Amino acid sequence: MKTEEREFILIADDNPQNLQMLGNILRDNGYKVAVAMDGFMVLDFIKTRHPDCFLLDVMMPRLNGIETCRELKALAEIQDIPVIFITGVTDTWNKLQAFEAGGVDYITKPFQAEDVLARLKTHLMLRALRKQLQVQNDELQQEIAERQKAEMRLQETLEELQKTNLELQQVNVSKDKFFSIFSHDLKNSFALLLSYTNQLTPDFSAYKKEKLDYMVEIIRTTTNQTYALFENLLTWSRLQRGLIEPYFQQLPLVSIVERSMNLLSQQAAQKQITLINTIQDKQPLAFDLKMIDSVIRNLLSNAIKFTRPGGTVTVSSSRDECAVMVMVADTGIGIPEATLANLFRIDTKTQRPGTEGEAGTGLGLILCKDFIEKHGGTIWAESQVGQGTTFTFILPIAP
């Protein structure tokens, strides 16, 4: 049976008759054949082409078969190519030395075609099987590696899911606490409204004007506070559902501070509080106008609420190549350390009445935190009881 043409044999022998005889046997059986007269010719030949098997005569001039075999086996790219030695039956040679050099078999002269072909076929088949086994082993190793990666990814996914599940549980607990706080505040507001409206309903004309004015003012203030509570709740709810995303515009921050101060100037004047804007930086900064305007108004309103008459509220800023830092500082009553740690937590009630009994919605600072984080920034507070509080937030130059 003839083999495929791709099987290419290199024969090395210094005897032309041996080369011709072996060459004819192999060609007649479908092999491609190349010949060399000594070991150096073999080494030159493999620089351009690699055979599927070497047939090397042991006794060759200049570089014999065993030395040639050692040279071949020293080359990583052809180490797996089988070497079969050619020797005469009367030659004295060291078979052990030949096998130690890397030979796999030998054939003797005079050649028997069946013997040559059988040995050659055996070692070509063994090489093919080794290559096939190596391919299968490589594929198996790759499959094992891919499975290990898949298992690692699965484990990471499971850990991430567990982490997310835990976070969701914590969020749900926080929201439950928040809605408990919110419903309590809402109940108090409506209780106050119902109380005063019920007093007015039976006999409106029985009350003096001063008493009516007082009661109407209470109703107006409570209604405004309740409206603000609902407005903040709706804004917070939209934030949680991802319905509010910042729309960045290049604007000077100082103009937003000035506008907020103008809007709150009457509230500050009623308590004889001085609003001071020391920001000189008029360089544009990328931010969402509504969000940052809400942050500044909340912080200013908060500062006014907790500052006694005659105090001051100062807004300042600084800039470096990466970010802008804004500080809102007051000379108010300060915040106790225990309360300071929970200012931006949704699951903890931190609102207190202002210095004139002003009420709060409890959501203002939480919204400030969410809005600043939407810009990739951070916000925090520092305070000393009896001396005042400074709220600081940082906005990156490039959000």
Secondary structure, DSSP 4 states (H G I P E B T S, - for coil): -PPPTT-EEEEE-S-HHHHHHHHHHHHHTT-EEEEESSHHHHHHHTTT---SEEEEESS-SSS-HHHHHHHHHT-GGGTTS-EEEEEETT----HHHHHHHT--EEEEESP-HHHHHHHHHHHHHHHHHHHHHHHHHHHHHHHHHHHHHHHHHHHHHHHHHHHHHHHHHHHHHHHHHHHHHHHHHHHHHHHHHHHHHHHHTT-GGGS-HHHHHHHHHHHHHHHHHHHHHHHHHHHHHHHHTT-----EEEEEHHHHHHHHHHHHHHHHHHTTPEEEE------EEEEEHHHHHHHHHHHHHHHHHTS-TT-EEEEEEEE-SSEEEEEEEE-S----HHHHTTTT-TTS------TT-----S-HHHHHHHHHHHTT-EEEEEEETTTEEEEEEEEES--
